[in-house]
Structure formats: structure tokens, C-alpha cells
Amino acid sequence: MSPDAIVYPMFAMVLLTATVLVIMFRSRMRAIREKALASAYFRVYQGGTEPEYAVKPARHFVNLFEAPTLFYAACLAALATRTTGTAILALAWVYFGVRVTHAWIHIGRNRLRHRIPVYGASWAVLLALWVCVVVAVAG
């Protein structure tokens, strides 16, 4: 396994973010097309209320620039210190998988009873990833 393989789950997260961006754009275009909002609303986000189908992907897009930044930092730290072993790579892929699941739930039916445990699992995996990177660097 190449130590540089850590870039693949990072790239997968970028693709997830891009996918959510497209979903967000399409939902906003739908809101304008259905006259739920005027296009002027998006200049300063005032003068209306976005429909739920547009709010969910927009909120999720923002969410992908919150905790996942720590994922990118962990992967870059592992890459920079050449500590990208099997466990770190596996945790990176698991994190991506959990974040895909979280996106599907959040943008979809958005049931909190499903979304909250998945979000918690993403944090558990993220913390485990960081612990593995720190242990590998220390070892």
C-alpha cells in the first residue's frame, strides 16, 4: 500500500462536497423556478424564506466545511509524517462512508433519530483517526 493512498478518501470527500454543492444549486434553482423565492433573495439572503428542500442541502454544504476540515487535517498530518498505515487509511475510508450516510439522511428524509447517531459515529471515527495519527507519529 502506497503511503500516498490517503489522498483517495480525501478526494472522495471533495467529490461528496461537490455533489452536495450541485444538489444545493439545483434546489435553489427549483425554488426560483417555482417562485418560492426571487433570485434577488440570494444577493444578501433577505426578503424571503427558503423552502425546506433548499435549506437542507445548503445547511449540509456548510456542514461539510466544519468537522470535515479536521478530517483533511488528520489526513494531511498522516501524509506529511509518512504515517499512513492500514488503520489510518481504513479509518479515513470509514469516515468518508459515514459522511456519505449522514449526507443521504440529512438531505433526504432528515429523521433526527437516524441522523444524530450517524453524526456521532462520524465524530467517533474522526477522533479515532486522530488518535491513530498521533500514536503513529509518537511511535
C-alpha positions as CSV (number, residue, x, y, z in Angstrom):
1,M,0.0,0.0,0.0
2,S,1.3,3.4,-1.0
3,P,1.6,5.9,1.8
4,D,0.1,8.4,-0.6
5,A,-3.2,6.4,-0.8
6,I,-4.6,8.6,1.9
7,V,-5.4,11.1,-0.9
8,Y,-8.1,8.9,-2.2
9,P,-10.5,9.2,0.7
10,M,-9.7,12.9,0.8
11,F,-10.6,13.2,-2.9
12,A,-13.8,11.2,-2.2
13,M,-14.8,13.8,0.4
14,V,-14.1,16.6,-2.1
15,L,-16.4,14.7,-4.5
16,L,-19.1,14.4,-1.8
17,T,-18.8,18.1,-1.2
18,A,-19.1,18.9,-4.9
19,T,-22.1,16.6,-5.1
20,V,-23.9,18.4,-2.3
21,L,-23.0,21.7,-4.0
22,V,-24.7,20.6,-7.2
23,I,-27.8,19.4,-5.1
24,M,-27.9,22.8,-3.4
25,F,-27.6,24.7,-6.6
26,R,-30.4,22.6,-8.2
27,S,-32.7,23.1,-5.2
28,R,-32.2,26.8,-5.2
29,M,-32.9,26.9,-9.0
30,R,-36.1,24.9,-8.3
31,A,-37.1,27.5,-5.6
32,I,-36.7,30.3,-8.1
33,R,-38.4,28.4,-10.9
34,E,-41.4,27.6,-8.6
35,K,-41.4,31.2,-7.5
36,A,-40.9,30.1,-3.8
37,L,-38.1,32.8,-3.9
38,A,-37.0,35.6,-6.1
39,S,-33.4,35.3,-7.4
40,A,-32.7,38.6,-5.6
41,Y,-33.1,36.7,-2.3
42,F,-29.6,35.2,-2.9
43,R,-27.9,38.5,-3.1
44,V,-27.9,39.0,0.7
45,Y,-30.2,36.2,1.8
46,Q,-33.0,38.5,2.9
47,G,-36.5,39.1,1.7
48,G,-37.9,35.6,1.9
49,T,-37.6,32.2,3.4
50,E,-36.0,29.3,1.6
51,P,-38.2,26.2,1.3
52,E,-37.1,23.2,3.3
53,Y,-35.9,21.4,0.2
54,A,-33.5,24.2,-0.4
55,V,-32.4,24.7,3.2
56,K,-31.3,21.1,3.8
57,P,-28.6,20.9,1.1
58,A,-27.5,24.4,1.9
59,R,-27.1,23.6,5.6
60,H,-25.4,20.3,4.7
61,F,-23.0,22.1,2.3
62,V,-21.9,24.4,5.2
63,N,-21.6,21.4,7.5
64,L,-19.1,19.8,5.1
65,F,-16.7,22.8,5.9
66,E,-17.0,22.3,9.7
67,A,-15.9,18.9,11.2
68,P,-14.5,17.5,7.9
69,T,-11.8,20.1,8.0
70,L,-10.4,18.1,10.9
71,F,-10.5,15.0,8.7
72,Y,-8.5,16.8,6.0
73,A,-6.0,18.0,8.6
74,A,-5.6,14.5,10.0
75,C,-5.0,13.0,6.6
76,L,-2.5,15.7,5.7
77,A,-0.7,15.2,9.0
78,A,-0.5,11.5,8.3
79,L,0.7,12.2,4.8
80,A,3.3,14.8,5.9
81,T,4.7,12.5,8.6
82,R,4.5,9.4,6.4
83,T,2.4,7.5,8.9
84,T,-0.4,6.5,6.6
85,G,-0.7,2.9,7.6
86,T,-3.6,0.4,7.1
87,A,-5.5,1.6,10.2
88,I,-5.3,5.2,9.3
89,L,-6.3,4.6,5.7
90,A,-9.2,2.3,6.8
91,L,-10.5,5.0,9.3
92,A,-10.3,7.6,6.5
93,W,-12.5,5.5,4.3
94,V,-14.9,4.7,7.1
95,Y,-15.1,8.4,7.9
96,F,-16.0,9.1,4.2
97,G,-18.6,6.3,4.3
98,V,-20.2,7.7,7.5
99,R,-20.3,11.2,6.0
100,V,-22.0,9.9,2.8
101,T,-24.6,8.2,5.0
102,H,-25.0,11.4,7.0
103,A,-25.5,13.4,3.8
104,W,-28.0,11.0,2.5
105,I,-30.0,11.1,5.7
106,H,-29.7,14.9,6.1
107,I,-30.6,15.9,2.6
108,G,-33.2,13.1,2.3
109,R,-35.9,12.4,4.9
110,N,-33.8,14.1,7.7
111,R,-35.0,11.9,10.5
112,L,-33.1,13.0,13.6
113,R,-33.3,9.5,15.1
114,H,-31.2,8.3,12.2
115,R,-29.1,11.4,11.6
116,I,-27.9,12.0,15.2
117,P,-26.3,8.6,15.7
118,V,-24.6,8.7,12.3
119,Y,-23.2,12.2,13.1
120,G,-22.0,10.9,16.4
121,A,-20.3,8.0,14.7
122,S,-18.6,10.3,12.3
123,W,-17.1,12.1,15.3
124,A,-16.0,8.8,16.9
125,V,-14.3,7.8,13.7
126,L,-12.7,11.2,13.3
127,L,-11.3,11.1,16.9
128,A,-10.0,7.5,16.3
129,L,-8.3,8.7,13.1
130,W,-6.6,11.5,15.0
131,V,-5.6,9.1,17.9
132,C,-4.1,6.7,15.3
133,V,-2.1,9.5,13.6
134,V,-0.8,10.8,17.0
135,V,0.2,7.3,18.1
136,A,1.9,6.6,14.8
137,V,3.8,9.8,15.0
138,A,4.8,9.2,18.6
139,G,5.7,5.6,18.0
